[in-house]
Amino acid sequence: MSASAILPPAPAATAPLWAHSFTRRWHRAECVVVVAAYGLIATLLVLDVMGRELLGPIFKALDIKGATGLYGAQKASVYALVLASFCGIGIATATGSHLIPRVGFGWVPKAWGPHMDRLADLLTGLFMVGVAYYGYVFVASSMSTGLRAQAFNLPVWPFQIAIPLGFLSASVRYFFFAAYPALRPQPPEFQE
């Protein structure tokens, strides 16, 4: 009995146009958020350093007391970094640029590859949903305790919401890959 008699036909080589369009726009939106967050980080830190290194000596020479850096720049940069990092999970998934462990490669016949890829995408998506749930539990605990950000006296949960949303974004992508394998990014020629 051949493998084709046991397994259903291989997945279609194409995906619906709406799926391509949706995932492309989704990826673009995440990239815009990440670039904006890193742009904010760079701007805040440059202004902070310039304030300390340029204004500091001038204020000292004029015997003016007070802070010369940008107030809260480092804390705000950390919050922007959280946003960028967790959006990066979806970007890495969309581009296939995350690390892939080679454990288990070659354990099944090569003919099963497309079916195993779909199964792996489905299981990875479910795993990411689980991680997103625990991210949500973390954010909910911050909300319920009223945890506030130092230096700004703002609630931290709006910044932390990026954690479950980043994993949820990746999980939905994996479900798209399982449903429409043509959407999966091509792996690089080799991975280190």
Secondary structure, 3 states (H helix, E strand, C coil): CCHHHHCCCCCCCCCCHHHHHHHHHHHHHHHHHHHHHHHHHHHHHHHHHHHHHHHHHHHHHCCCCCCCCCCCHHHHHHHHHHHHHHHHHHHHHHHCCCCCCCCCCCCCCHHHHHHHHHHHHHHHHHHHHHHHHHHHHHHHHHHHHCCECCCCCCECHHHHCHHHHHHHHHHHHHHHHHHCHHHCCCCCCCCC
